[in-house]
Amino acid sequence: MGKRRRATERPKGKPAVIGGMVAVVVCGAGFGLYSLYGGGSSDDASTLSDRKKTGPPSALEVKTVTTRFLTAWQEGRITEAAAVTDDVPAATALLTGYTKDARLMGVTLTAGKPTGAKVPFAVKANLAYQGVSKPMAYGSSLTVVRRASDGAALVDWQPGVVHPDLKDGDTLVTGESGTPPVKALDRTGAEVTAAKYPSLGTVLDGLREKYGKTAGGKAGIELRVVRGKASEKAGLSDKTLAELSEGTPGTVKTTLDPGLQAAAEKQVAKREKASVVALRASTGEILAVANSGHGFNIAFQGSLAPGSTMKVITSSLLIEKGLAEADKKHPCPKTFSYGGWKFHNDDDFEIKDGTFKASFARSCNTAFISQAKKLKNDDLTKQAQQVFGLSMDNWSVGVPTLDGSVPVQSAAPMAASLIGQGGVRMNPLNMASVAATVRTGRFHQPFLVAPSVDHRTLASASRTMSAKTLGQLRELMNYTAASGTAAEAMAGLGPDFGAKTGSAEVDNQKKPNGWFTAYRGDVASAGVVQAGGHGGDTAGPIVATLLRTAR
């Protein structure tokens, strides 16, 4: 860390105080004027006194640390700016690269009104490369924290301080883009843009990363986020932030249906944290994908417990093993204990002398938990892999995806996985594929770009369900859509339909994640609304609208 100034020392070149505002005139080459909030005096230096402080940083400390950090960064004094953070090496590297690699010059930083220890600030800069320049403006924020070892107030260093799109290990680079741009087309040949379909920003980034070098385009000059290993592992693609000169895009045709995509965008915009996918069941073609949040593609890359929608897969397993049959009596007690855990139904309901079909339609948890003792630890994992093509990390969709995870578990976690809790993780793409497999009787790996474009091989499942199992599973989903927990959302869409609702409990979350997976005709769809409540009420209307819109 940099040297600390004692409270008795007065900083040299103290700024003039005019009307309660501090005006800092930055005279360094290539930098502009920086106006800070609040008043100022040499007493600000007391925040770095020798006395160890505890507790949250004071308002004065927040202002002082913010002033020192932003002023030093703006003036190009990188060592001093980094010294006011709690991670000097990381801050030094990224701030140095801001000018050296990102080619951002003439930086002007303007602090906004703090909220506690968090301070928003505006950034203006000139992007300059090989004699061409372009103004840039964006917003960011920083948070002031107290270091435990000595009580010093410092900037909590995060890459997002420099630019909100940066994650750990990412860098900003300006130059000839490593990958030429692409122009994505929908299935009708019309151009697909993020301006028209806001949810598709990350999808378009993924298409460019995979097909840019082979689609026939030419690279331009741009400022982009180059992802580090952690971001790549999380499925994030490089992102273009600004273009100095446009490249010539190549063309990539997708399977997206413009009418369904527009409907999906409209539906997710009505709710926070909503995601949905629609597929052509007979082929796996992705017809629509949308998220209400545009920073991460939950619909393709999310990793969430699917709740009771997982009972579709579990039911196929129980029927195959002779542990359940649609029209035969099946236990549904209020509670059932297994592996030291006590499992409950919603509001502790029970179904006396009911059938398995009734338990499925009402989403009875104990009807499934009660069969755990008759299953091997890897039975559900094998069923998901061998029949539904999940949890093998081998899908080749055309953009990054998570292909579901059904790990082998034991005791109570194994029982919980039967109802979509425990370690099971899915996203709407996975659960739409599950519905499609039931509709057609065979797994068809979803894809956004036809495999013929790049001669890739799609994933496959090693076996199919027996005709008896498939028939009963369709009966369960049809009954649920017509008379069960999915009936309200699916009203008017029958009779060639099927559905399953789900609610997944999440720690420290008041309401569960609401899930819904369904098919109608040759279209399958699934959606999730995080922290929304029951799936039939939240994700159900979104999915049903897409099924109703589909031709």
C-alpha positions, 0 to 999 in steps of 0.5 A: 500500500502507499504511504499514509499521511498523518492527520497533522500534515497538510496536503500540498496544493490544497484545492480552493473551496468555493461555495462548499464545493471542491474544484480540482483542476487537473493539469496532466496531459490528456485529462479533463476537469473533475468536479467532486461533491461536498466540501473539503479541508485538510481534516480529510486526511484524518481518515488515514490517521494512525489510530485504528478504526472499526465499523463501517466507513464514515461519510467523511471517509467515503468522500475522502477515499473516493476523492483520492482514488478518482483524482489519482486515476483521472490524472494518470497517477496509477500507483497512487490510485491503486494504493487507495484500494484493498488490492494494489496489484489487481488495481494497478494492472487494470488501471494501467491497461485502461490507457495502454491496452484499452486506449482510453484517453482524456478521462473525466470522472464525476462522482455522484451522490453516495448511498452509504459506502457506495458511490456512483460515478460517471466516466467520459473518455476518448477512445483513440487508436491509429489516429481515429478517436471516438467519445465514450461515456458510461457509469460505474460505482465503487464501494469504500470498505474498512480493512480489518488489519489496520482500520484503513478506509479503502476502495473495495477493488472489483474489476467492475469499478473500471467498467461494469462489464468487467469480471475477475480476470477480464481485460479491456482491449482496443484493436482489430477485433480477434473475431469478425462481426456476424449478422445473425438472421432468423429462420425467415432471413430477417436480421436479428439485433439486440435493439429489436430483441434485447434478450439476445445480446449475449446470444449474439456475442456467443454466435460471433465468438463461435462463427465469426472467423468462418462466416465470411466477415472481416474484423473491424477496430473496436474496444472489447472486453476480453474474458478471463478464464473465470468468465469463460468457465461461467460461459461468458463471451467476449463483448464489444463495447464500442467500434472505431471502425466497422468490420464487414460482418459474415452471416449466420442463420439461426432457427429463431422464429420472429413471432415467437421471439417477439412474444417471448421478449414481451412476456419476460418484460412483465416480470423480474428475473423471468426466463423462457425457451421454446423449441420445435419438439420434433427437431430440437430447433430453438424458436425463442429465448428470452430473459428479463435481465440482459446481463446473463443468459439464465435461459441457456446458462442458468443453474437452478433447482428445477423443483417439481418439473423434475418429477417428469424425469422421476416419474419416467423412472418410477414407471419403468421400474414398476414403482408407480402406474398412472391409474393405480393407487399411490401413497401421498401422505402429508409428510415422509421422512427419509435419510434424516430429513422430513419432507412436506407437501405444500401446506401439508396436504395429503391425498387419501386412496389417490392414484399416482396420476392424482399425485403428479397432477397436484405435485405431491412431494411425498409420493416421490420421496416415499419411493427413494428407499427402492432406488439406487443412488445413481438411478435418477442420474442414469435416467436423465442421461440415457433417456433425456440426454441431460447431465453429460456436458456434450450439447453443441447448441451453437452458443454456450449452454449449461446442459443440466446437472443430475449428480449421483447422491445418497440418503436425503439429498438423493431423495430431494433430487427426485423432486428437483431439489438437492444437487439437481440443476437445470435451466429453461432450455433443459426443461423445454427439452424434457417436455419435447422428449415426452412429446416426441418420445425421443431426445433431440438435442436443442440447437440454435444454428443448424449442425450442417453449418459447421458439420458438428455432431449433436448429442444423443441419448442412448435409449428411449422409454418403452411405449408403456412408460411413454404413454403413461408419462404423456397421460400424467402431463396431459391430466396436469394440463387439463385438471391439475396445477397447470390447468389455469395457465393451459386453459384453451390450449388442449387437447394435444398438450401436457404440462408440469408446474414446479416450485423450487425452494431457495435458501434465504429467499422468501418466495420459491422459484416458479417453474413451468414446462409444457408442450402443445402440438410440436412446440415445447416450452419451459420458463422460470421466474426467480423468487416469483412463487408457484410456477403455475401462477408465474412462469405458467402464463409466459410459457402458455402465451408462447404455446398459444402464439406458435404456429 
